[in-house]
Amino acid sequence: MTKKKHGWYEEGKVRVNISLTQTSIESLDRQATRLGMSRSELIETMARQEQSLLPEEKELLGKLSAG
């Protein structure tokens, strides 16, 4: 189900489920609180920032996530 348009973006949000460790959830909550935004908005911002990464940064992130 798509929600109404939200915030600065010209598209609706879609509900998704993700699984995170308790440590990650607490970290997201701290960061969101510090920035004055919701956990959802923080994740949205982080995901959209990937679009502006340089190719070398994307490659490094891929290596880090591969473990």
C-alpha positions in Angstrom: 0.0 0.0 0.0 1.4 3.4 -1.0 1.1 6.2 1.5 0.5 9.8 0.7 3.4 11.9 -0.5 5.6 12.7 2.4 8.2 15.3 3.2 10.4 16.6 0.5 10.0 13.7 -1.9 7.6 13.6 -4.8 6.5 10.0 -4.3 4.6 8.1 -1.7 6.1 5.7 0.8 5.6 2.0 0.7 5.6 -0.1 3.9 8.4 -2.6 4.1 9.8 -4.9 6.8 13.4 -5.3 7.6 15.2 -7.3 10.3 17.9 -5.6 12.3 19.9 -6.5 15.5 18.9 -4.7 18.7 22.2 -2.8 18.5 21.3 -1.5 15.0 17.8 -0.4 16.1 19.2 1.5 19.1 21.8 3.2 16.9 19.1 4.2 14.4 17.0 5.6 17.2 19.9 7.6 18.6 20.8 9.0 15.2 17.2 9.9 14.3 16.6 11.6 17.7 19.8 13.6 17.3 18.8 14.7 13.8 15.2 15.4 14.8 13.6 12.9 12.4 11.9 9.6 12.5 13.7 6.3 12.1 11.9 5.9 8.7 13.1 9.3 7.5 16.7 8.5 8.6 16.7 5.3 6.6 15.2 7.1 3.6 17.9 9.8 3.8 20.6 7.2 4.1 19.3 5.2 1.1 19.0 8.3 -1.1 22.5 9.5 -0.3 23.9 6.3 -1.9 22.9 7.9 -5.3 25.5 10.6 -4.8 28.4 8.3 -3.9 31.4 8.1 -6.2 32.1 4.8 -7.9 35.0 4.1 -5.6 32.9 4.6 -2.5 30.2 2.3 -3.9 32.9 -0.4 -4.5 34.2 0.0 -1.0 30.7 -0.3 0.5 30.1 -3.4 -1.6 33.3 -5.0 -0.2 32.4 -4.1 3.4 28.9 -5.5 3.1 30.3 -8.7 1.6 32.3 -9.2 4.8 
